[in-house]
């Protein structure tokens, strides 16, 4: 199975899903930012990988704009060297415009994650020789106010088929990249990885999420996660 097969299967599984209020808008950058995402895969998705770093779902100023997981615009353009045309979602939230690589907002989580990778490994090629960054769920959920709603807060009846589709895609990704570790960036991603990969022999762990909403991340996130990686036996 290829990356294209995995994405096509996931899109097929997600297409019929519908979400009720308070969710009013759903974006899927695997559709409208597919060109940039495909560049990311072609350039850095060669395997196998030692570690998959797994986020929860896209942020409004990251992957929502660039199609790249944790895709803070400047990091994607200047370090990952990825830039491509980005289309528009079918229905646009007036408070969450898609400006693609022209977006001037900076996603702090992505800036921290890719900043750590750049400072630690120097080049993307060195980083991706061992690591790959993916999101568990490709969808962005928004309320009428523009507030993000995370996948774990979707009503259970609507959440169940969503998680089943994303679990299946994660299992296929692990089959393709054959990692030793899948590390959730935050508790939700780690919990889903443990569920989806139970019995596979892959080691599942967790690092602190770099979101500025996480007080621990604001007190030296890079040093914190390096200690967490060391505790799991992941060193460089």
CORSUL-V546328 format. One record per residue. N is the residue number from 1. SS is DSSP state (@ for helix, = for strand, . for the rest). BURIAL is I if it has 16 or more other ideal C-beta (glycine too) atoms within 10 Angstrom, else O. D_FIRST is the distance of its C-alpha to the first C-alpha in Angstrom with 2 decimals. Layout:
# CORSUL-V546328
n=N ss=SS burial=BURIAL d_first=D_FIRST
n=N ss=SS burial=BURIAL d_first=D_FIRST
This chain:
# CORSUL-V546328
n=1 ss=. burial=O d_first=0.00
n=2 ss=. burial=O d_first=3.82
n=3 ss=@ burial=I d_first=6.97
n=4 ss=@ burial=O d_first=8.13
n=5 ss=@ burial=O d_first=5.94
n=6 ss=@ burial=I d_first=7.04
n=7 ss=@ burial=I d_first=10.40
n=8 ss=@ burial=O d_first=10.92
n=9 ss=@ burial=O d_first=10.50
n=10 ss=@ burial=I d_first=12.76
n=11 ss=@ burial=I d_first=15.18
n=12 ss=@ burial=O d_first=15.51
n=13 ss=@ burial=I d_first=16.38
n=14 ss=@ burial=I d_first=18.75
n=15 ss=@ burial=O d_first=20.50
n=16 ss=. burial=O d_first=22.96
n=17 ss=. burial=O d_first=23.99
n=18 ss=. burial=O d_first=27.52
n=19 ss=. burial=I d_first=29.49
n=20 ss=. burial=O d_first=33.24
n=21 ss=. burial=O d_first=35.94
n=22 ss=. burial=O d_first=36.41
n=23 ss== burial=I d_first=33.08
n=24 ss== burial=I d_first=34.10
n=25 ss== burial=I d_first=31.34
n=26 ss== burial=I d_first=27.57
n=27 ss== burial=I d_first=25.73
n=28 ss== burial=I d_first=22.02
n=29 ss=@ burial=I d_first=21.52
n=30 ss=@ burial=I d_first=17.87
n=31 ss=@ burial=I d_first=19.78
n=32 ss=@ burial=I d_first=23.04
n=33 ss=. burial=I d_first=22.03
n=34 ss=@ burial=I d_first=18.63
n=35 ss=@ burial=O d_first=19.96
n=36 ss=@ burial=I d_first=20.84
n=37 ss=@ burial=I d_first=17.68
n=38 ss=@ burial=I d_first=15.70
n=39 ss=@ burial=I d_first=18.30
n=40 ss=@ burial=I d_first=17.78
n=41 ss=@ burial=I d_first=14.04
n=42 ss=@ burial=O d_first=14.85
n=43 ss=@ burial=O d_first=17.86
n=44 ss=@ burial=I d_first=16.96
n=45 ss=. burial=I d_first=13.27
n=46 ss=. burial=O d_first=13.13
n=47 ss=. burial=O d_first=12.72
n=48 ss=. burial=O d_first=13.51
n=49 ss=. burial=I d_first=15.85
n=50 ss=. burial=O d_first=18.77
n=51 ss== burial=I d_first=19.15
n=52 ss== burial=I d_first=17.38
n=53 ss== burial=I d_first=20.25
n=54 ss== burial=I d_first=19.68
n=55 ss== burial=I d_first=22.02
n=56 ss=. burial=I d_first=23.01
n=57 ss=. burial=I d_first=22.78
n=58 ss=. burial=I d_first=24.02
n=59 ss=. burial=I d_first=27.68
n=60 ss=. burial=I d_first=29.84
n=61 ss=. burial=I d_first=30.72
n=62 ss=. burial=I d_first=27.43
n=63 ss=@ burial=I d_first=23.96
n=64 ss=@ burial=I d_first=25.83
n=65 ss=@ burial=I d_first=27.43
n=66 ss=@ burial=I d_first=24.96
n=67 ss=. burial=I d_first=21.42
n=68 ss=. burial=I d_first=20.89
n=69 ss=. burial=I d_first=20.94
n=70 ss=. burial=I d_first=24.60
n=71 ss=. burial=I d_first=25.14
n=72 ss=. burial=I d_first=28.89
n=73 ss=@ burial=I d_first=29.89
n=74 ss=@ burial=I d_first=31.87
n=75 ss=@ burial=I d_first=29.42
n=76 ss=@ burial=I d_first=26.55
n=77 ss=@ burial=O d_first=28.87
n=78 ss=@ burial=O d_first=30.85
n=79 ss=. burial=I d_first=28.76
n=80 ss=. burial=I d_first=25.14
n=81 ss=. burial=O d_first=26.55
n=82 ss=. burial=I d_first=24.52
n=83 ss=. burial=I d_first=26.32
n=84 ss=. burial=I d_first=25.38
n=85 ss=. burial=O d_first=26.88
n=86 ss=. burial=I d_first=26.31
n=87 ss=. burial=O d_first=27.14
n=88 ss=. burial=O d_first=28.60
n=89 ss=. burial=I d_first=27.56
n=90 ss=. burial=O d_first=28.88
n=91 ss=. burial=O d_first=31.64
n=92 ss=. burial=O d_first=32.96
n=93 ss=. burial=I d_first=34.83
n=94 ss=. burial=O d_first=38.08
n=95 ss=. burial=O d_first=38.03
n=96 ss=. burial=I d_first=34.42
n=97 ss=. burial=O d_first=34.21
n=98 ss=. burial=I d_first=31.20
n=99 ss=. burial=O d_first=32.59
n=100 ss=@ burial=I d_first=29.45
n=101 ss=@ burial=I d_first=30.34
n=102 ss=@ burial=O d_first=34.00
n=103 ss=. burial=I d_first=33.99
n=104 ss=. burial=O d_first=36.73
n=105 ss=. burial=O d_first=35.90
n=106 ss=. burial=O d_first=34.39
n=107 ss=. burial=I d_first=32.01
n=108 ss=@ burial=I d_first=33.58
n=109 ss=@ burial=I d_first=30.59
n=110 ss=@ burial=I d_first=28.51
n=111 ss=@ burial=I d_first=31.53
n=112 ss=@ burial=I d_first=31.96
n=113 ss=@ burial=I d_first=28.38
n=114 ss=@ burial=I d_first=27.91
n=115 ss=@ burial=I d_first=31.57
n=116 ss=@ burial=I d_first=31.05
n=117 ss=@ burial=I d_first=28.09
n=118 ss=@ burial=I d_first=30.25
n=119 ss=@ burial=O d_first=33.32
n=120 ss=@ burial=O d_first=31.66
n=121 ss=@ burial=I d_first=29.36
n=122 ss=. burial=O d_first=31.02
n=123 ss=. burial=O d_first=28.18
n=124 ss=@ burial=I d_first=24.72
n=125 ss=@ burial=O d_first=23.41
n=126 ss=@ burial=O d_first=25.06
n=127 ss=@ burial=I d_first=23.86
n=128 ss=@ burial=I d_first=20.17
n=129 ss=. burial=O d_first=20.40
n=130 ss=. burial=I d_first=20.50
n=131 ss== burial=I d_first=19.65
n=132 ss== burial=I d_first=17.28
n=133 ss== burial=I d_first=18.63
n=134 ss== burial=I d_first=16.88
n=135 ss== burial=I d_first=18.46
n=136 ss=. burial=I d_first=17.93
n=137 ss=. burial=I d_first=19.10
n=138 ss=. burial=I d_first=19.09
n=139 ss== burial=I d_first=22.28
n=140 ss== burial=I d_first=25.84
n=141 ss== burial=I d_first=28.56
n=142 ss== burial=I d_first=32.15
n=143 ss== burial=O d_first=35.50
n=144 ss=. burial=O d_first=38.30
n=145 ss=. burial=O d_first=39.87
n=146 ss=. burial=O d_first=36.80
n=147 ss=. burial=O d_first=36.15
n=148 ss== burial=I d_first=32.58
n=149 ss== burial=I d_first=31.52
n=150 ss=. burial=O d_first=28.81
n=151 ss=@ burial=I d_first=26.23
n=152 ss=@ burial=O d_first=28.20
n=153 ss=@ burial=O d_first=31.25
n=154 ss=. burial=I d_first=29.83
n=155 ss=. burial=O d_first=31.72
n=156 ss=@ burial=O d_first=30.26
n=157 ss=@ burial=O d_first=29.71
n=158 ss=@ burial=O d_first=27.69
n=159 ss=@ burial=O d_first=25.99
n=160 ss=@ burial=O d_first=24.60
n=161 ss=@ burial=O d_first=22.00
n=162 ss=@ burial=I d_first=21.17
n=163 ss=@ burial=I d_first=20.51
n=164 ss=@ burial=O d_first=18.52
n=165 ss=@ burial=I d_first=16.08
n=166 ss=@ burial=I d_first=15.96
n=167 ss=@ burial=I d_first=15.75
n=168 ss=@ burial=O d_first=12.63
n=169 ss=@ burial=I d_first=10.95
n=170 ss=@ burial=I d_first=12.45
n=171 ss=@ burial=I d_first=11.23
n=172 ss=@ burial=I d_first=7.51
n=173 ss=@ burial=I d_first=8.84
n=174 ss=@ burial=I d_first=10.81
n=175 ss=@ burial=O d_first=8.34
n=176 ss=@ burial=I d_first=6.79
n=177 ss=@ burial=I d_first=10.45
n=178 ss=. burial=O d_first=12.30
n=179 ss=. burial=I d_first=15.46
n=180 ss=. burial=O d_first=18.81
n=181 ss== burial=I d_first=19.95
n=182 ss== burial=I d_first=18.97
n=183 ss== burial=I d_first=22.16
n=184 ss== burial=I d_first=23.11
n=185 ss== burial=I d_first=25.28
n=186 ss=. burial=I d_first=27.83
n=187 ss=@ burial=O d_first=28.33
n=188 ss=@ burial=I d_first=26.27
n=189 ss=@ burial=I d_first=22.94
n=190 ss=@ burial=I d_first=23.84
n=191 ss=@ burial=O d_first=24.81
n=192 ss=@ burial=I d_first=21.62
n=193 ss=@ burial=I d_first=19.58
n=194 ss=@ burial=O d_first=21.97
n=195 ss=@ burial=O d_first=21.53
n=196 ss=@ burial=I d_first=17.75
n=197 ss=. burial=I d_first=17.31
n=198 ss=. burial=O d_first=20.39
n=199 ss=. burial=O d_first=20.30
n=200 ss=. burial=O d_first=17.27
n=201 ss=. burial=O d_first=19.71
n=202 ss=. burial=I d_first=18.64
n=203 ss== burial=I d_first=21.89
n=204 ss== burial=I d_first=22.31
n=205 ss== burial=I d_first=25.17
n=206 ss== burial=I d_first=26.82
n=207 ss== burial=I d_first=28.61
n=208 ss=. burial=I d_first=31.15
n=209 ss=. burial=I d_first=30.03
n=210 ss=. burial=I d_first=31.63
n=211 ss=. burial=I d_first=32.92
n=212 ss=. burial=O d_first=36.62
n=213 ss=. burial=O d_first=37.13
n=214 ss=. burial=O d_first=36.60
n=215 ss=@ burial=O d_first=39.98
n=216 ss=@ burial=O d_first=38.61
n=217 ss=@ burial=I d_first=36.36
n=218 ss=@ burial=O d_first=39.49
n=219 ss=. burial=O d_first=41.22
n=220 ss=. burial=O d_first=39.24
n=221 ss=@ burial=I d_first=35.53
n=222 ss=@ burial=O d_first=34.51
n=223 ss=@ burial=O d_first=36.85
n=224 ss=@ burial=O d_first=35.83
n=225 ss=@ burial=I d_first=32.09
n=226 ss=@ burial=I d_first=32.80
n=227 ss=@ burial=O d_first=34.84
n=228 ss=@ burial=O d_first=32.11
n=229 ss=@ burial=I d_first=29.55
n=230 ss=@ burial=O d_first=32.24
n=231 ss=@ burial=O d_first=32.88
n=232 ss=. burial=O d_first=29.27
n=233 ss=. burial=O d_first=29.53
n=234 ss=. burial=I d_first=27.50
n=235 ss=. burial=O d_first=29.78
n=236 ss=. burial=O d_first=30.01
